[in-house]
Amino acid sequence: MKRLPSSPTQMISLQTITPAIETLTEIWAEWRRQKLPLYLFLGLCFNLVLAPAVFAATGGDLSRTQSYWLAALGLVTVALAIYLFFVMFVPERF
């Protein structure tokens, strides 16, 4: 069983933890305000799921890189179609 450090030099001081907490708070606030980086990250993660299915569906005719780009192109096309749908039917929001 490990023992907790007893001397103050071995313990993490509050002065080193405070800037880290402030940095995490700032990152959290920026994430809540800016949604585009989150959407890009989720799109890339979904592309990691979708690209192997595209690669398998082509039967090896396309390279792995081409499959990833084809899946990304499909995601961009769907996202653009959804955006244009909302622009046409809810124009006062834009």
N, C-alpha and C positions, 0 to 999 in steps of 0.2 A: 504494500500500500504506500502510495506517495504521501509525503508530508508537505504541507503548505510552507512556503518560505517564511522564515521568522524575522530575518533582518530587513530593514527598509530598503537596502540596496538591491535585494533580490525581488522585491515586490514591484509591480507596475505602478508607477505613480499616477495620481489623478491629473497631473500636468501633461502627461503623454496621452491619456485617454480623451481628454476634453477636445483637442483639435480633431481627433478622429471622429468623435460623435458629431461635431459641428459639420465636418465634411459629409458624413452620411446623411445628416439632416438636409444639407444643401442639395445633394444628389437626389434625395427623395422629393424635395420640392420641385426641382427641375423636371423630374420624371412626370410629376402630376400635371405640370403646365405644358410640356411639349410631348405630344403623342406620336409624332412622326417616327422618332427613333424606335419606339416600342413597336409600332406597326411594321417597320422594316425588319426588325428582329424576328417578329412572329412570322412574317412572310418568308424569311430565309429558313426558319425552322420548319415551316410547312413544306417548303421546297425540298428539304432533306427527306421528308416523308414521301412526297409526290414523285421525285425524280427516279428512284429505283423502280417505281411502278411503270413509269414511261419507258425506262430502259428495258424492263422485262416485256412490255407490250410490243416493242419494236422487234424483238427476237434477235437482238445483236446487230441489227443493220446500222444503228447509230452508235457512236462512241459514248462513253460515260459522260464526257464533257458536253457533248451535244444534247444528251438526255437532260442534264441539269439545266442547260439554257432553254431547251424547249419547255420544260416544266415552269421555269421562271417567266417565259413569254406568255404561257397560259395563265399564270397568276396575275400578271400585269394586265392582260386582256380582260379578265374577269373583274379586277379592281376598277379598271377604267369604265367598264360597262355599268357597274354598280354606281360609280360616281356620276356618270352621265344620266342614269335613271333618276337619281335624286335631284340633279340640276334641272331636269325637265319637269318633274312633278312637284318639286318644292323649291321654286326659284327665289322665294322671298328669304330663304336662309342664306343665299349666296349673294 
